[in-house]
Amino acid sequence: MNSELRKAKIFVQSRHAGILCETDEGYTFTYDRDYLAGENALAVSLTLPQPVPYRFRRL
């Protein structure tokens, strides 16, 4: 079962960029669609450049 334990809103230059979720299997990060559609949308980090959901075992 992949239940969410905690969530964090991630901001880039005061703009809501996405959601980081902790689950019992690790972590996921998903970019906010409105953020990606806006002008000058920057990647949260060099390891998170694409607008796809990311899954990690640990941070």
N, C-alpha and C positions, 0 to 999 in steps of 0.2 A: 504494500500500500504506500502511496506517495503523498502523504498528508503534509500540508504546510505548517511549519512550526512558527516561523517569524517572517515578516516582510519589512523591507526598507525601500522608501522612495529615494531614487538616485537623481541628483541634480548636477547639471553642467552649466556653469556661469548663471546660476539662479533660475535655470529652466528645467522643469521636470523632464528627465531623459528616459526613465524607465523604472522597473521594479526588480529588486533583488529578493528572492524568496529562499528561505532555508527549508528543506524538506528532510524527511528521515533518510533519504538517499543521497543528499548533498545539497547543492545550490543551483538555482536557475536565475538567469538575468534575461529580461525581455525589454526591448526598447519600446517606448511610448510612440504610437503611430503619429500623433500630433507633433511630437518633437521631431521625428524624422521628416515630416512633411514641411516643417518650417525652414526658413532661410538659415544658412550657416550652421546646420546641425553637425556637431562634432561627435566623433566617437568617444565613448566614455573612457576607453583606454586603447592602446595599440593592439591588445589581444582581443578586443571586442569590436571589430570594425564593421561587421555585417549586421543588417537588420533581421537577424534570425534569433530564435531563443537559444541561449547558451546553457549548457549543463556542466557542472563541475562536481567532482567528488569532495573537494575541499578548497578553501580559499587560501 
